[in-house]
Amino acid sequence: MNPAPGAPSAGTVPFGEAFSVFARIGLLSFGGPAGQIALMHRYLVEERKWLDEARFLHALNYCMLLPGPEAMQLATYAGWLLHGVRGGLMAGLLFVLPGAVVLVALTTAYMLVGQVAIVQGLLFGLKAAVLAVVLEALIKVSRRALKGPSMVAIAVAAFVAIAFLGIAFPAIILGAALIGAVLHLLRSPAVRGTGAGHPAADVVSEAPLPSWARPSLARFLTTTSIWLALWFGPLLLLHAALGQEHVLAVEASFFSRMAAVTFGGAYAVLAYVAQQAVEVHQWLRPDEMLTGLGLAETTPGPLILVLVFVGYLGAARFSALDPLLGGLAGALVTLWFTFVPCFLWIFAGAPYVETVRNVRWLAAALAAVTAAVVGVIANLAVWFALHVLFGDVHAYSIGPFDLPAPDLASFDVAAAVIAIAAGIALLRFHANLIAVLVLAALAGAAMLLVRS
């Protein structure tokens, strides 16, 4: 029997049934976070009614506030609500592992035959089509997040701050949250002098919580200790065994830092990693970052699995191991240090988040954070577009602003044609994502052969 909406409890949803549903979600979760969130909403809220709308959206807002991939963390949160820690582990791993296995196989194929002309053509078309995918995600998230002029203003300010001023994303997120909370307080009856202003007026009644979802200091300390040990224990071992300069130790530190500071979901992570992996560590080229994103789009699971591609190439090229063995080690390091912190954020923080999910000023702060994320996605779209459509991109400064300066002579007409066609297919005709990516890859191969 299904639980009452908004009140999942132990034993109500059979674990085997939950396993089956989350396995289906993991295998069908194509199309990036927007599509994955929609898929989870369909299965968990609309069809199964295991979660109600309010609890699902509150969980989503919390996951958007966390560093790391919001879709994977939302799956973990939903599994945790249904079956505690084992449910969260089950849901999170089923969301990640199928796509991770496929992407490791695709990355290995890229390492072995990536320089073959036909493969280069396929990847060329794939990268161009990814532009349309990012644009579609931007439109979908904008429609959901930008409710009113104030949210639009926050999104625009976030875009300018991260794209042209180089302001750190955590500062942008904190600023957006404060603005959202202040705007709510200014609009409240107490501030306007039209209400009593009692604190209880800003909280609505709570739905019943399962036992594991109630805050417990002892459980919080135990959970935090276990997951910090699982996170930092292997990190210290890698540094001690291989040395701080070894690429696997550097990757472990890099992806640990990424897991802790990249707020705003998968697209914020990609913007940070693209800059660091390409420009600082030089593990791969800008066009290869787009290749990895294209491969990640063709696999199920979180879009953040593109990091597996990054870690694989970095270790394959800069470790003393055989390239394939080094690449596999890099992929494993990337997976561990990217996703172990995600379980920590959910299992330690979710019980406290559940107790305040109906505090309206906090909901307003989270809504402003979601609006700021729209600006981050817009920045990512611009970054990808410049590197796909132009062969040469420079940057120059005007006062506090850092502005991109593409070489107009390096404009790639073929990439633009494929990107526009993919955009029309996805946005106008709502075509199947995988079909669009496959056709774009074939078109890229054909265009490269014609050029040759």
Phi, psi and chi 1 to 4 in degrees:
 res  aa     phi    psi   chi1   chi2   chi3   chi4
   1 MET       -  137.4 -178.4  175.8   67.4      -
   2 ASN   -74.8  150.0  -70.9  -18.4      -      -
   3 PRO   -73.9  159.5   26.8  -31.3      -      -
   4 ALA   -62.9  141.9      -      -      -      -
   5 PRO   -54.5  132.5  -24.4   33.7      -      -
   6 GLY    83.1   -1.0      -      -      -      -
   7 ALA  -137.2   60.8      -      -      -      -
   8 PRO   -64.5  142.9   23.3  -31.3      -      -
   9 SER  -141.7  161.4   57.0      -      -      -
  10 ALA   -58.0  132.7      -      -      -      -
  11 GLY    81.7  -10.0      -      -      -      -
  12 THR   -70.8  -46.1  -54.5      -      -      -
  13 VAL  -100.3  115.2  178.8      -      -      -
  14 PRO   -55.7  138.3  -23.8   33.7      -      -
  15 PHE   -60.8  -39.0 -171.7   82.5      -      -
  16 GLY   -61.8  -38.3      -      -      -      -
  17 GLU   -68.7  -41.3 -174.8  178.1   -8.1      -
  18 ALA   -63.0  -40.6      -      -      -      -
  19 PHE   -58.7  -44.9 -175.3   97.1      -      -
  20 SER   -62.1  -43.3  174.5      -      -      -
  21 VAL   -67.6  -44.2  169.2      -      -      -
  22 PHE   -70.5  -30.1  -78.9  105.5      -      -
  23 ALA   -64.4  -40.5      -      -      -      -
  24 ARG   -64.5  -42.0 -163.9  174.3  -49.1  151.9
  25 ILE   -60.8  -44.4  -69.6  171.9      -      -
  26 GLY   -62.8  -36.7      -      -      -      -
  27 LEU   -80.2  -22.2  -68.5  171.0      -      -
  28 LEU  -107.0    3.5  -63.4  177.3      -      -
  29 SER   -84.2   66.3   57.2      -      -      -
  30 PHE   -89.6  165.0  -66.8   92.7      -      -
  31 GLY    91.9   14.4      -      -      -      -
  32 GLY    80.9  178.7      -      -      -      -
  33 PRO   -60.5  -35.8    9.1  -19.1      -      -
  34 ALA   -61.7  -47.2      -      -      -      -
  35 GLY   -67.9  -36.6      -      -      -      -
  36 GLN   -69.0  -39.9  -67.8  155.2   -2.6      -
  37 ILE   -64.1  -42.0  -69.1  167.1      -      -
  38 ALA   -62.3  -39.3      -      -      -      -
  39 LEU   -64.2  -44.6 -177.7   70.3      -      -
  40 MET   -64.2  -40.2  -80.6 -173.6  -86.8      -
  41 HIS   -59.9  -42.1 -174.8  -86.6      -      -
  42 ARG   -62.3  -48.2  176.6 -178.8  176.1 -175.5
  43 TYR   -74.5  -44.1  -84.1  112.6      -      -
  44 LEU   -88.1  -32.0  -58.2  177.8      -      -
  45 VAL  -101.6  -52.5  178.1      -      -      -
  46 GLU   -77.3  -48.3  -63.6  175.3   12.2      -
  47 GLU   -87.1  -55.8  -66.2 -174.6    1.8      -
  48 ARG   -83.3  -25.9  -57.9  -73.6  175.1  156.7
  49 LYS    57.5   34.6  -63.4 -177.8  172.4   29.6
  50 TRP   -76.0  -28.7  -69.8  -15.7      -      -
  51 LEU  -126.7  146.3  -56.6  177.7      -      -
  52 ASP   -88.9  169.9   64.8   20.7      -      -
  53 GLU   -60.9  -43.5 -174.1   79.4   23.9      -
  54 ALA   -63.8  -44.4      -      -      -      -
  55 ARG   -68.4  -39.2  178.5  161.0  -86.8  146.9
  56 PHE   -61.7  -46.6 -178.2   87.9      -      -
  57 LEU   -69.3  -34.6  -69.0  177.2      -      -
  58 HIS   -65.8  -42.5 -178.4   71.9      -      -
  59 ALA   -60.8  -41.2      -      -      -      -
  60 LEU   -61.9  -45.5  173.4   59.8      -      -
  61 ASN   -61.8  -40.1  -81.9  -23.6      -      -
  62 TYR   -62.4  -44.4  173.3   58.7      -      -
  63 CYS   -67.3  -32.7  -66.2      -      -      -
  64 MET   -66.7  -27.3  -68.6  -69.1  -73.2      -
  65 LEU   -78.9  -22.2 -172.6   61.9      -      -
  66 LEU   -79.2  156.2  -66.5  172.8      -      -
  67 PRO   -71.1  148.4   25.9  -33.3      -      -
  68 GLY   101.1 -173.0      -      -      -      -
  69 PRO   -78.3  116.8   27.8  -33.6      -      -
  70 GLU   -67.9  -35.0   71.2  -85.9   33.5      -
  71 ALA   -67.9  -43.6      -      -      -      -
  72 MET   -64.1  -40.2  176.8  -91.7  177.5      -
  73 GLN   -70.0  -32.5  -69.2  172.0  147.9      -
  74 LEU   -66.1  -41.9  179.3   60.2      -      -
  75 ALA   -60.9  -43.3      -      -      -      -
  76 THR   -62.8  -42.8  -56.3      -      -      -
  77 TYR   -61.2  -45.9 -163.2  123.0      -      -
  78 ALA   -63.4  -44.4      -      -      -      -
  79 GLY   -62.1  -38.4      -      -      -      -
  80 TRP   -64.7  -41.0  170.0   82.1      -      -
  81 LEU   -59.9  -35.0  -83.3  172.2      -      -
  82 LEU   -83.0  -38.8  -63.8  175.5      -      -
  83 HIS  -142.1   26.8  -79.2  -76.5      -      -
  84 GLY    67.6 -152.3      -      -      -      -
  85 VAL   -61.8  -42.3  171.1      -      -      -
  86 ARG   -65.8  -33.7   69.0  167.5 -176.6  154.5
  87 GLY   -68.0  -40.1      -      -      -      -
  88 GLY   -65.6  -42.4      -      -      -      -
  89 LEU   -61.6  -45.4  -79.8  172.0      -      -
  90 MET   -58.9  -50.6  172.9  -91.6  -65.3      -
  91 ALA   -66.1  -43.3      -      -      -      -
  92 GLY   -65.1  -44.5      -      -      -      -
  93 LEU   -68.2  -39.8  -68.5  175.8      -      -
  94 LEU   -65.8  -26.8  -73.0  175.2      -      -
  95 PHE   -75.6  -29.3 -164.8   81.8      -      -
  96 VAL   -98.1  -46.6  168.8      -      -      -
  97 LEU   -64.7  -41.9  -68.4 -178.3      -      -
  98 PRO   -58.2  -47.1  -25.4   35.5      -      -
  99 GLY   -66.9  -35.4      -      -      -      -
 100 ALA   -63.2  -43.3      -      -      -      -
 101 VAL   -62.3  -45.5  171.4      -      -      -
 102 VAL   -63.8  -42.4  173.6      -      -      -
 103 LEU   -69.2  -35.1 -169.1   58.2      -      -
 104 VAL   -61.9  -41.6  166.3      -      -      -
 105 ALA   -63.6  -42.9      -      -      -      -
 106 LEU   -66.8  -38.1  -69.3  174.4      -      -
 107 THR   -67.5  -38.3  -52.1      -      -      -
 108 THR   -61.3  -43.5  -58.6      -      -      -
 109 ALA   -62.0  -39.1      -      -      -      -
 110 TYR   -63.7  -41.8  173.8   79.6      -      -
 111 MET   -62.8  -37.0  -78.4  -73.1  -63.4      -
 112 LEU   -81.1  -38.9  -65.3  174.8      -      -
 113 VAL  -129.7   16.4  -62.1      -      -      -
 114 GLY   -63.9  -19.4      -      -      -      -
 115 GLN   -93.0   -2.8  -59.8  -53.5  -48.8      -
 116 VAL   -69.2  137.3  177.6      -      -      -
 117 ALA   -55.0  -45.3      -      -      -      -
 118 ILE   -64.9  -36.5 -173.7   66.7      -      -
 119 VAL   -68.5  -40.9  175.7      -      -      -
 120 GLN   -60.0  -39.5  -70.6  179.6  -44.6      -
 121 GLY   -65.1  -43.2      -      -      -      -
 122 LEU   -59.9  -43.7  -67.7  170.2      -      -
 123 LEU   -70.1  -33.3  -65.3  175.2      -      -
 124 PHE   -59.3  -47.7  169.1   78.7      -      -
 125 GLY   -66.0  -36.9      -      -      -      -
 126 LEU   -63.1  -44.9 -161.0   59.3      -      -
 127 LYS   -63.4  -39.5  -72.6 -177.9  -73.0 -172.6
 128 ALA   -64.1  -40.0      -      -      -      -
 129 ALA   -68.2  -28.8      -      -      -      -
 130 VAL   -60.1  -30.0  166.1      -      -      -
 131 LEU   -55.6  -44.6  -84.1  179.8      -      -
 132 ALA   -66.2  -35.8      -      -      -      -
 133 VAL   -64.1  -44.7  174.7      -      -      -
 134 VAL   -64.4  -40.5  174.6      -      -      -
 135 LEU   -62.9  -41.5  177.8   60.5      -      -
 136 GLU   -62.0  -42.3 -176.6 -174.7   36.2      -
 137 ALA   -62.7  -40.7      -      -      -      -
 138 LEU   -60.1  -43.5  176.5   60.6      -      -
 139 ILE   -65.6  -44.3  -67.2  172.0      -      -
 140 LYS   -64.7  -45.9  -72.8 -178.3  176.6  179.4
 141 VAL   -66.6  -36.8  175.0      -      -      -
 142 SER   -61.4  -44.1  -61.9      -      -      -
 143 ARG   -62.7  -34.6  -71.4  172.1  176.6  169.5
 144 ARG   -80.5  -32.3 -175.6  175.2   69.6 -122.6
 145 ALA   -99.1  -31.2      -      -      -      -
 146 LEU   -93.9   79.1  -55.7 -174.6      -      -
 147 LYS   -99.5   90.0  -55.3  -65.1 -174.3 -177.3
 148 GLY   107.0  162.4      -      -      -      -
 149 PRO   -60.6  -34.9  -21.7   31.6      -      -
 150 SER   -65.4  -38.9   60.2      -      -      -
 151 MET   -68.9  -37.8  -64.4  -62.6  104.5      -
 152 VAL   -61.8  -43.4  173.5      -      -      -
 153 ALA   -62.8  -39.4      -      -      -      -
 154 ILE   -64.0  -41.8  -70.0  172.2      -      -
 155 ALA   -62.9  -44.9      -      -      -      -
 156 VAL   -63.9  -44.0  171.7      -      -      -
 157 ALA   -62.6  -39.3      -      -      -      -
 158 ALA   -64.7  -40.5      -      -      -      -
 159 PHE   -61.7  -48.1  172.2   77.9      -      -
 160 VAL   -62.3  -41.5  172.2      -      -      -
 161 ALA   -63.9  -43.8      -      -      -      -
 162 ILE   -85.7  -31.3 -163.0  167.8      -      -
 163 ALA   -83.7  -38.2      -      -      -      -
 164 PHE  -116.0  -21.6  -58.0  135.8      -      -
 165 LEU  -106.6  -13.0  -65.3  174.9      -      -
 166 GLY    68.3   25.7      -      -      -      -
 167 ILE   -72.6  138.0  -63.8  176.9      -      -
 168 ALA   -62.9  141.5      -      -      -      -
 169 PHE   -61.2  -40.1 -166.3   82.8      -      -
 170 PRO   -57.0  -36.7  -27.5   35.5      -      -
 171 ALA   -66.7  -38.6      -      -      -      -
 172 ILE   -63.8  -45.3  -64.8  172.1      -      -
 173 ILE   -62.0  -46.0  -75.3  -65.2      -      -
 174 LEU   -62.2  -43.4  178.4   59.7      -      -
 175 GLY   -62.0  -42.7      -      -      -      -
 176 ALA   -63.1  -43.2      -      -      -      -
 177 ALA   -62.1  -43.0      -      -      -      -
 178 LEU   -64.2  -42.5  -70.2  174.1      -      -
 179 ILE   -62.1  -44.6  -69.7  170.9      -      -
 180 GLY   -60.2  -43.7      -      -      -      -
 181 ALA   -65.8  -43.3      -      -      -      -
 182 VAL   -64.0  -43.6  169.2      -      -      -
 183 LEU   -59.6  -40.6  -72.6  175.6      -      -
 184 HIS   -63.8  -44.0  170.1   76.8      -      -
 185 LEU   -64.6  -37.0  -66.7  174.4      -      -
 186 LEU   -67.1  -28.4  -69.1  175.8      -      -
 187 ARG   -88.8   -8.7  -66.4  165.7 -179.2  162.9
 188 SER   -71.2  153.1   67.3      -      -      -
 189 PRO   -57.9  -35.3  -23.8   33.1      -      -
 190 ALA   -63.9  -42.4      -      -      -      -
 191 VAL   -69.5  -37.3  173.0      -      -      -
 192 ARG   -78.9   -6.7  -64.6 -163.7  -52.5  -93.3
 193 GLY    80.2   20.2      -      -      -      -
 194 THR  -112.0    6.2   57.6      -      -      -
 195 GLY  -144.4  175.8      -      -      -      -
 196 ALA   -73.2  -28.3      -      -      -      -
 197 GLY    78.4   15.3      -      -      -      -
 198 HIS   -68.5  136.1 -167.2  -80.2      -      -
 199 PRO   -53.9  -33.1  -25.0   32.9      -      -
 200 ALA   -65.3  -19.3      -      -      -      -
 201 ALA   -68.6  -16.1      -      -      -      -
 202 ASP  -100.6   13.8 -143.3   31.2      -      -
 203 VAL  -131.8  136.9 -177.7      -      -      -
 204 VAL  -107.2  166.0  -66.8      -      -      -
 205 SER   -65.4  149.0   60.4      -      -      -
 206 GLU   -90.5  142.0  -73.4  -70.5  -21.5      -
 207 ALA   -76.2  155.6      -      -      -      -
 208 PRO   -58.9  143.1  -20.6   31.6      -      -
 209 LEU  -109.2  144.2  -67.8  173.0      -      -
 210 PRO   -64.3  159.0   21.0  -30.8      -      -
 211 SER   -58.5  -40.6   59.4      -      -      -
 212 TRP   -72.5  -12.4   57.1   80.5      -      -
 213 ALA   -92.5    0.8      -      -      -      -
 214 ARG   -90.4  136.9  -59.9 -171.7 -175.4  102.5
 215 PRO   -58.9  140.8  -22.8   33.1      -      -
 216 SER  -148.2  121.2  162.8      -      -      -
 217 LEU   -62.1  -42.1  178.7   59.8      -      -
 218 ALA   -61.9  -43.8      -      -      -      -
 219 ARG   -65.9  -39.2 -172.5 -169.3  -58.4  122.3
 220 PHE   -61.1  -45.9  172.0   80.3      -      -
 221 LEU   -66.1  -41.4  -66.5  175.2      -      -
 222 THR   -65.1  -47.6  -59.4      -      -      -
 223 THR   -60.8  -46.1  -61.1      -      -      -
 224 THR   -62.6  -42.5  -57.7      -      -      -
 225 SER   -62.6  -44.1  -60.9      -      -      -
 226 ILE   -63.7  -48.2  -69.4  172.2      -      -
 227 TRP   -75.6  -28.9  -74.2   98.3      -      -
 228 LEU   -66.8  -37.6  -75.1  176.8      -      -
 229 ALA   -65.5  -40.8      -      -      -      -
 230 LEU   -66.9  -26.8  -70.1  171.1      -      -
 231 TRP   -82.5  -55.8 -178.4   -1.4      -      -
 232 PHE   -89.2  -20.5  -71.0  103.9      -      -
 233 GLY   -59.7  -56.0      -      -      -      -
 234 PRO   -61.7  -32.1  -25.6   35.5      -      -
 235 LEU   -62.9  -46.2  177.4   64.4      -      -
 236 LEU   -66.0  -37.6  -65.1  175.0      -      -
 237 LEU   -64.0  -42.0  -73.8  175.2      -      -
 238 LEU   -62.3  -43.7  -80.1  173.0      -      -
 239 HIS   -66.1  -40.0  -82.2  -94.8      -      -
 240 ALA   -69.3  -39.2      -      -      -      -
 241 ALA   -80.5  -36.4      -      -      -      -
 242 LEU  -108.3  -18.5  -58.3  176.5      -      -
 243 GLY    93.9  153.2      -      -      -      -
 244 GLN   -68.5  -21.8  -65.8 -173.3    4.4      -
 245 GLU   -90.9   -9.8  -58.4  -58.4  -40.3      -
 246 HIS   -65.7  141.9 -166.4  -79.9      -      -
 247 VAL   -61.0  -35.1   63.9      -      -      -
 248 LEU   -67.5  -37.9  -68.4  176.7      -      -
 249 ALA   -68.3  -39.9      -      -      -      -
 250 VAL   -63.5  -42.3  173.1      -      -      -
 251 GLU   -64.3  -40.7  -73.8 -172.6  -13.3      -
 252 ALA   -60.3  -44.2      -      -      -      -
 253 SER   -66.6  -41.8  -64.0      -      -      -
 254 PHE   -63.2  -48.8  171.8   71.7      -      -
 255 PHE   -73.4  -25.8  -70.5  113.3      -      -
 256 SER   -66.2  -45.1  -69.6      -      -      -
 257 ARG   -63.5  -42.0 -170.8  165.0   56.7 -108.8
 258 MET   -58.9  -42.6  178.1  -83.7  -57.9      -
 259 ALA   -64.2  -24.9      -      -      -      -
 260 ALA   -94.6  -22.1      -      -      -      -
 261 VAL  -118.7  -12.6  -55.7      -      -      -
 262 THR   -87.8   80.6   46.3      -      -      -
 263 PHE   -77.6  153.4  -65.5   85.6      -      -
 264 GLY   105.9    7.7      -      -      -      -
 265 GLY    92.0 -173.0      -      -      -      -
 266 ALA   -58.7  -41.3      -      -      -      -
 267 TYR   -68.7  -33.3  -72.0  102.5      -      -
 268 ALA   -66.9  -39.8      -      -      -      -
 269 VAL   -60.2  -44.3  173.8      -      -      -
 270 LEU   -62.8  -41.4  -66.4 -179.8      -      -
 271 ALA   -61.9  -41.7      -      -      -      -
 272 TYR   -68.3  -47.5  176.9   82.0      -      -
 273 VAL   -66.4  -40.4  170.4      -      -      -
 274 ALA   -57.2  -43.3      -      -      -      -
 275 GLN   -67.3  -48.4  179.7 -165.9   35.3      -
 276 GLN   -71.7  -47.0  -64.3  -67.7  -48.8      -
 277 ALA   -68.8  -35.7      -      -      -      -
 278 VAL   -85.0  -51.4  173.5      -      -      -
 279 GLU   -87.9  -33.7  -61.0  174.9    9.4      -
 280 VAL   -93.2  -58.1  177.5      -      -      -
 281 HIS   -85.7  -22.4  -63.3  -72.2      -      -
 282 GLN    57.5   39.4  -61.3 -179.1  -19.7      -
 283 TRP   -73.0  -25.1  -70.1  -30.9      -      -
 284 LEU  -156.9  167.1   69.5  172.3      -      -
 285 ARG   -87.6  162.5  -56.3 -175.1  -54.5  -89.7
 286 PRO   -56.6  -40.4  -26.4   34.3      -      -
 287 ASP   -67.7  -29.0   65.5  -64.5      -      -
 288 GLU   -73.1  -30.7  -72.4 -177.3  -42.4      -
 289 MET   -61.3  -39.7 -172.2   68.7 -164.9      -
 290 LEU   -68.9  -36.6  -67.0  170.0      -      -
 291 THR   -60.1  -46.1  -64.4      -      -      -
 292 GLY   -61.7  -39.8      -      -      -      -
 293 LEU   -64.8  -40.0 -177.0   57.7      -      -
 294 GLY   -62.8  -41.6      -      -      -      -
 295 LEU   -65.3  -41.0  -66.5  177.4      -      -
 296 ALA   -64.0  -33.0      -      -      -      -
 297 GLU   -68.3  -23.7  -73.8  -75.0    2.9      -
 298 THR   -87.6   -4.1   66.3      -      -      -
 299 THR  -113.0  154.5   62.7      -      -      -
 300 PRO   -71.7  168.4   27.6  -34.4      -      -
 301 GLY    98.5  179.7      -      -      -      -
 302 PRO   -66.7  146.1   23.7  -32.6      -      -
 303 LEU   -60.3  -24.7 -172.1   60.4      -      -
 304 ILE   -65.4   -9.9 -159.3   61.9      -      -
 305 LEU   -61.6  -12.7  -75.7  174.8      -      -
 306 VAL   -56.2  -25.6   66.4      -      -      -
 307 LEU   -63.1  -28.8  -59.6 -171.6      -      -
 308 VAL   -61.7  -41.1  173.0      -      -      -
 309 PHE   -60.8  -43.7 -179.1   84.5      -      -
 310 VAL   -64.0  -49.9  174.2      -      -      -
 311 GLY   -64.0  -36.6      -      -      -      -
 312 TYR   -62.7  -51.9 -170.4  114.9      -      -
 313 LEU   -64.9  -40.9  -70.1 -172.2      -      -
 314 GLY   -60.4  -47.0      -      -      -      -
 315 ALA   -72.9  -34.1      -      -      -      -
 316 ALA   -64.5  -33.8      -      -      -      -
 317 ARG   -91.9  -26.5  -69.9  169.2  174.7  170.0
 318 PHE  -121.5    6.6  -65.4   98.9      -      -
 319 SER  -100.8  162.0   74.3      -      -      -
 320 ALA   -80.7   -4.1      -      -      -      -
 321 LEU   -75.5  164.2  -60.6  170.4      -      -
 322 ASP   -53.2  138.8  172.8   81.7      -      -
 323 PRO   -52.4  -42.0  -29.4   35.8      -      -
 324 LEU   -70.2  -41.6  -67.3 -177.1      -      -
 325 LEU   -66.1  -42.8 -177.3   58.8      -      -
 326 GLY   -62.4  -40.9      -      -      -      -
 327 GLY   -62.2  -43.5      -      -      -      -
 328 LEU   -63.6  -39.4  -68.9  173.3      -      -
 329 ALA   -64.2  -41.2      -      -      -      -
 330 GLY   -63.7  -38.6      -      -      -      -
 331 ALA   -64.9  -41.5      -      -      -      -
 332 LEU   -65.3  -44.0 -179.4   60.0      -      -
 333 VAL   -59.8  -43.3  165.0      -      -      -
 334 THR   -61.8  -47.5  -57.7      -      -      -
 335 LEU   -59.9  -45.3  -77.5  170.1      -      -
 336 TRP   -63.6  -51.0 -173.2  -92.6      -      -
 337 PHE   -82.7   -9.5  -68.2  101.1      -      -
 338 THR   -85.7  -39.8  -62.8      -      -      -
 339 PHE  -104.5  -23.7  -67.9  108.9      -      -
 340 VAL   -58.8  -44.0  164.0      -      -      -
 341 PRO   -60.7  -30.1  -24.8   35.1      -      -
 342 CYS   -60.6  -41.0  -64.2      -      -      -
 343 PHE   -66.4  -35.9  -69.1  110.3      -      -
 344 LEU   -61.0  -48.2  168.6   62.6      -      -
 345 TRP   -58.9  -41.0  -48.8  141.8      -      -
 346 ILE   -74.5  -53.6  -60.5  -58.9      -      -
 347 PHE   -67.3  -32.4  -64.3  149.4      -      -
 348 ALA   -84.5  -36.9      -      -      -      -
 349 GLY   -95.6  -28.6      -      -      -      -
 350 ALA   -59.8  -38.9      -      -      -      -
 351 PRO   -58.1  -36.3  -25.7   35.6      -      -
 352 TYR   -76.5  -34.6  -63.4   91.2      -      -
 353 VAL   -65.6  -38.5  172.7      -      -      -
 354 GLU   -62.6  -33.0  -82.6  -63.9  -57.9      -
 355 THR   -74.4  -16.8   63.0      -      -      -
 356 VAL  -118.2   20.0  -62.8      -      -      -
 357 ARG   -69.6  -15.3   71.4 -172.8 -173.9   91.2
 358 ASN  -107.6   15.5  -71.4  -42.6      -      -
 359 VAL   -79.8  114.4  177.7      -      -      -
 360 ARG   -71.2  -34.0  -69.9  172.9  179.5  151.4
 361 TRP   -66.3  -33.5   68.5  -95.7      -      -
 362 LEU   -70.2  -39.1 -178.3   57.8      -      -
 363 ALA   -61.0  -38.1      -      -      -      -
 364 ALA   -65.5  -38.2      -      -      -      -
 365 ALA   -63.9  -42.6      -      -      -      -
 366 LEU   -66.5  -36.4  -65.5  177.8      -      -
 367 ALA   -63.5  -38.0      -      -      -      -
 368 ALA   -67.6  -35.0      -      -      -      -
 369 VAL   -62.3  -43.7  167.7      -      -      -
 370 THR   -60.9  -37.8  -53.6      -      -      -
 371 ALA   -64.5  -40.6      -      -      -      -
 372 ALA   -62.7  -33.9      -      -      -      -
 373 VAL   -62.4  -31.2  169.9      -      -      -
 374 VAL   -58.6  -41.5  173.5      -      -      -
 375 GLY   -63.7  -34.9      -      -      -      -
 376 VAL   -67.8  -42.4  175.9      -      -      -
 377 ILE   -63.4  -39.2  -61.7  174.1      -      -
 378 ALA   -61.6  -39.5      -      -      -      -
 379 ASN   -63.1  -41.6  173.1   57.0      -      -
 380 LEU   -62.9  -41.4 -179.1   68.3      -      -
 381 ALA   -61.6  -42.0      -      -      -      -
 382 VAL   -65.8  -43.7  170.6      -      -      -
 383 TRP   -59.9  -47.9 -171.1   89.1      -      -
 384 PHE   -64.2  -42.8  -79.9  160.6      -      -
 385 ALA   -60.0  -43.6      -      -      -      -
 386 LEU   -62.0  -40.8  -70.4  173.2      -      -
 387 HIS   -82.0  -17.7  -74.2   89.3      -      -
 388 VAL   -87.1  -42.4  167.8      -      -      -
 389 LEU   -87.7  -16.3  -59.9  178.3      -      -
 390 PHE  -128.1  136.7  -63.5   91.7      -      -
 391 GLY   -79.3  -18.2      -      -      -      -
 392 ASP  -138.9  118.2 -166.2    6.8      -      -
 393 VAL  -128.3  124.2 -178.9      -      -      -
 394 HIS  -111.1 -178.3  -59.2  -75.0      -      -
 395 ALA  -140.7  146.7      -      -      -      -
 396 TYR  -141.9  160.7   65.0   95.0      -      -
 397 SER  -112.5  140.7  -61.4      -      -      -
 398 ILE  -130.3  102.2  -60.9  178.8      -      -
 399 GLY    60.8 -128.0      -      -      -      -
 400 PRO   -81.8   -3.2   30.0  -34.4      -      -
 401 PHE   -96.2  135.2  -62.7   96.2      -      -
 402 ASP  -106.6  114.9  -67.7  -38.8      -      -
 403 LEU  -113.5  138.1  -55.8  176.3      -      -
 404 PRO   -74.2  147.6   27.2  -33.3      -      -
 405 ALA  -136.3   86.1      -      -      -      -
 406 PRO   -71.2  146.7   26.4  -34.3      -      -
 407 ASP   -79.1  110.9 -178.6   -1.5      -      -
 408 LEU   -60.4  -28.6  -61.8 -179.4      -      -
 409 ALA   -69.0  -17.5      -      -      -      -
 410 SER   -94.5   11.2   66.3      -      -      -
 411 PHE   -61.1  132.2 -179.3   72.8      -      -
 412 ASP  -102.4  103.9 -166.5  -35.3      -      -
 413 VAL   -63.9  -41.5  176.3      -      -      -
 414 ALA   -61.3  -43.1      -      -      -      -
 415 ALA   -63.1  -39.6      -      -      -      -
 416 ALA   -64.3  -41.4      -      -      -      -
 417 VAL   -62.0  -46.1  169.4      -      -      -
 418 ILE   -64.7  -42.5  -65.8  175.0      -      -
 419 ALA   -63.0  -43.5      -      -      -      -
 420 ILE   -65.2  -43.5  -68.4  171.6      -      -
 421 ALA   -62.1  -43.0      -      -      -      -
 422 ALA   -64.0  -39.3      -      -      -      -
 423 GLY   -62.8  -42.6      -      -      -      -
 424 ILE   -63.2  -42.6  -67.4  172.2      -      -
 425 ALA   -63.1  -41.8      -      -      -      -
 426 LEU   -79.9  -43.7  -69.9  172.7      -      -
 427 LEU   -85.8  -36.8  -61.4  172.9      -      -
 428 ARG   -89.6  -44.7  174.1   65.3  179.5   84.0
 429 PHE  -105.1   -2.4  -62.2  103.3      -      -
 430 HIS    52.0   45.1  -53.6  -70.1      -      -
 431 ALA   -68.5  159.7      -      -      -      -
 432 ASN   -62.3  130.1  178.6  -91.4      -      -
 433 LEU   -59.8  -47.5  174.2   65.9      -      -
 434 ILE   -62.6  -40.9  -58.9  -57.2      -      -
 435 ALA   -61.8  -41.5      -      -      -      -
 436 VAL   -63.4  -43.6  170.4      -      -      -
 437 LEU   -65.5  -39.9  -67.7  177.0      -      -
 438 VAL   -64.5  -46.0  169.3      -      -      -
 439 LEU   -65.0  -37.6  -70.0  174.4      -      -
 440 ALA   -65.0  -40.3      -      -      -      -
 441 ALA   -63.1  -43.3      -      -      -      -
 442 LEU   -64.0  -40.0  -66.5  175.2      -      -
 443 ALA   -64.5  -39.1      -      -      -      -
 444 GLY   -62.8  -41.6      -      -      -      -
 445 ALA   -63.5  -42.5      -      -      -      -
 446 ALA   -64.0  -43.8      -      -      -      -
 447 MET   -64.6  -38.5  -72.7 -176.5  176.5      -
 448 LEU   -67.1  -38.1 -163.3   65.0      -      -
 449 LEU   -66.2  -38.2  -70.1  174.4      -      -
 450 VAL   -64.5  -41.8  169.5      -      -      -
 451 ARG   -61.1  -39.2  -77.0  179.0  176.4  179.5
 452 SER   -66.5      -  -59.6      -      -      -
